[in-house]
Amino acid sequence: LSLFGDQDGLPEMAEMAVVGSRLYIACQLLNTSTFAPAPQGLIVVVDITTDQVVDMDPNRDGVQGWTLAAGNPLSLVALENQLVVSETAAFLDAEGGIEVIDVSTGTSRGLVVTEGDLGGDVGALDLVSPTQGYVVVSDASFANHVVPFDLTTGAVGEPLVGHSTGFIPSIVADGSRLVVADTGTFDGSSPAGLLIYDVSTNALIAGPISTGLPPSDI
């Protein structure tokens, strides 16, 4: 995918998701020396039946990817015919958010929920349904929160309680449960482990469940 690299020749792929016969790859386009992201990230689309990159804009010369609304895509989730992307942009600039792309029509709804709405930089996300989900938000003091959102209305709920506000690298929705990987606080005052929430009430129902070392992915 070097064709899609920026000035340093690298596209900095982040996450991938498959919908039907196509693979969608989120590219962050970071400056190698400063790690500053390009103003807009990119989704590169691959036909997995032919292993060929799909041109998403035949009206332009060359093979084009799908330009995102903001920079630095971090988390990519596919559900039914939509891709939901958390786009961090630059840290503390409040330019990112959550974008929704309809892959059946080839259209984007743009940033349905913004970092301004959420109160910080977006990170890992997952969906409970095509309209409801959760995203990790890092505030101005770099404390992490898990925040529910609604993709239909753009509404943002109250952050979940019961976690350390330390780094949360991964969350997974599994039926009626949300599993949160909490690495705990640096001073050890709040332990690391897995936290289990009920998605109907947002109540903490179990955890932290020790994983030995701090959890890094689910």
C-alpha positions in Angstrom: 0.0 0.0 0.0 3.0 2.3 -0.4 1.0 3.9 -3.3 -1.1 5.6 -0.5 1.8 6.8 1.6 2.4 10.5 2.4 5.8 12.3 2.2 7.6 9.6 4.1 6.2 6.9 1.7 4.3 5.1 4.5 0.5 4.9 4.9 0.7 3.8 8.6 -2.1 1.2 8.5 -4.1 1.0 11.7 -7.0 -1.4 11.6 -8.9 -3.5 9.1 -12.5 -4.7 8.6 -14.3 -6.9 6.1 -17.7 -6.2 4.7 -18.9 -8.7 2.0 -16.1 -9.2 -0.5 -14.2 -6.0 0.4 -11.5 -5.3 3.0 -11.3 -1.8 4.4 -8.0 -0.6 5.8 -7.7 2.5 7.9 -4.5 4.5 7.1 -3.3 7.2 9.5 -0.7 9.0 7.3 1.6 10.1 10.1 4.7 12.2 9.8 7.5 9.8 10.7 9.6 12.4 12.6 6.8 14.2 14.5 3.9 11.6 14.4 1.7 14.5 13.3 -1.2 13.2 11.2 -2.4 14.4 7.9 -5.5 16.6 8.1 -7.5 13.7 6.7 -7.0 10.0 7.0 -7.7 7.4 4.4 -9.6 4.1 3.9 -8.0 1.9 1.3 -10.4 -0.7 -0.2 -9.3 -4.1 -1.4 -11.4 -6.7 -3.3 -10.6 -9.9 -1.4 -11.6 -12.1 -4.4 -8.9 -10.6 -6.6 -6.5 -9.1 -4.1 -6.7 -5.8 -6.0 -7.1 -2.3 -4.6 -10.4 -0.8 -5.6 -10.4 2.7 -7.1 -12.9 4.7 -5.0 -12.9 7.8 -7.2 -12.8 6.8 -11.0 -13.1 10.5 -11.9 -9.5 11.2 -10.7 -6.3 9.9 -12.2 -4.7 6.8 -10.5 -6.2 4.6 -7.8 -7.9 6.5 -5.0 -8.8 5.5 -1.5 -11.7 6.9 0.6 -10.8 10.2 2.2 -12.0 10.5 5.7 -13.6 13.5 7.4 -10.7 13.9 9.9 -7.2 12.6 10.4 -5.6 9.8 12.3 -8.2 7.0 12.2 -7.7 4.7 15.1 -10.5 2.2 15.5 -12.6 0.7 12.7 -15.8 -1.3 13.2 -18.0 -2.9 10.5 -21.6 -3.8 11.3 -24.1 -4.6 8.5 -23.4 -2.2 5.6 -21.7 0.5 7.6 -18.2 1.3 8.8 -17.8 3.3 12.0 -14.4 5.0 12.4 -12.9 6.8 15.4 -10.7 9.6 14.1 -8.4 11.1 16.7 -6.8 13.9 14.5 -4.0 15.6 16.5 -4.1 15.2 20.2 -6.0 17.9 22.1 -7.1 19.7 18.9 -10.8 18.6 19.2 -10.9 18.1 15.4 -11.7 14.4 15.3 -14.8 12.3 16.1 -16.8 9.3 14.9 -17.5 9.0 11.2 -20.1 6.7 9.7 -19.7 5.4 6.1 -22.4 3.5 4.3 -20.5 1.0 2.1 -23.6 0.0 0.2 -24.1 3.5 -1.2 -20.6 4.7 -1.1 -21.5 7.7 1.0 -20.3 9.2 4.3 -22.4 10.9 7.0 -19.2 12.7 8.1 -18.5 13.1 11.8 -21.8 12.1 13.4 -20.3 12.6 16.9 -17.5 15.1 17.4 -14.6 15.2 19.9 -16.2 18.5 21.1 -19.4 16.5 21.9 -17.4 13.8 23.7 -15.0 16.1 25.6 -11.7 14.7 24.4 -9.7 12.6 22.0 -11.4 9.5 20.7 -9.8 6.0 20.9 -11.1 2.5 20.8 -14.7 2.0 20.0 -17.3 -0.8 19.5 -20.9 -1.1 18.6 -23.8 -2.7 20.5 -26.1 -2.2 17.6 -26.1 -0.3 14.3 -27.0 2.8 16.2 -25.6 2.4 19.7 -22.0 2.2 20.8 -19.2 3.1 23.2 -15.9 4.9 22.6 -12.9 5.6 24.8 -12.2 9.3 25.3 -9.0 10.9 26.6 -9.6 14.2 28.3 -7.3 17.2 28.6 -5.5 15.6 31.6 -5.2 12.3 29.6 -7.6 10.6 31.9 -9.6 7.9 30.0 -13.3 7.5 30.0 -15.8 5.2 28.3 -18.6 7.1 26.8 -21.9 5.8 25.2 -23.1 7.4 22.0 -26.1 7.3 19.6 -25.3 7.4 15.9 -28.9 8.3 15.0 -29.2 11.4 17.0 -25.5 12.2 17.7 -26.3 12.2 21.4 -23.6 11.4 24.0 -24.3 9.8 27.4 -22.6 10.1 30.7 -19.2 8.3 31.0 -19.3 4.9 32.7 -18.2 4.8 36.3 -16.2 2.2 38.2 -12.9 2.2 36.2 -9.6 3.7 37.1 -9.6 6.5 34.4 -6.1 5.1 33.5 -5.3 4.0 29.9 -8.1 1.9 28.2 -6.6 0.3 25.1 -9.6 -1.9 24.1 -13.3 -2.3 24.6 -15.6 -5.0 23.1 -19.4 -5.3 23.1 -20.6 -8.9 23.5 -24.3 -9.2 23.5 -25.7 -7.5 26.5 -22.2 -6.9 28.0 -19.4 -4.4 27.4 -15.9 -5.6 28.3 -13.4 -2.9 29.1 -9.6 -3.4 29.3 -8.5 -1.2 32.2 -4.7 -0.9 32.6 -5.2 0.7 36.0 -3.5 3.8 37.5 0.3 4.3 37.2 0.6 4.5 41.0 -1.2 1.2 41.5 -4.1 2.8 43.5 -6.6 1.3 41.1 -5.7 -2.2 39.8 -5.6 -3.4 36.2 -8.1 -5.9 34.9 -11.2 -6.5 32.8 -14.4 -4.7 33.7 -17.9 -6.0 32.7 -20.8 -3.5 32.2 -24.5 -4.1 31.4 -25.2 -2.2 28.2 -28.9 -1.7 29.1 -28.1 0.1 32.3 -24.3 1.0 31.9 -23.9 -0.5 35.4 -20.6 -2.2 36.4 -21.5 -5.8 37.1 -18.1 -7.4 37.5 -14.4 -6.6 37.8 -11.7 -5.7 37.8 -10.9 -9.3 36.8 -7.2 -9.7 37.1 -5.3 -10.7 34.0 -1.9 -10.8 35.6 -0.2 -8.1 33.5 -2.4 -5.2 32.5 -4.7 -6.1 29.5 -3.7 -4.6 26.2 -6.4 -6.0 23.8 -9.6 -8.0 23.8 
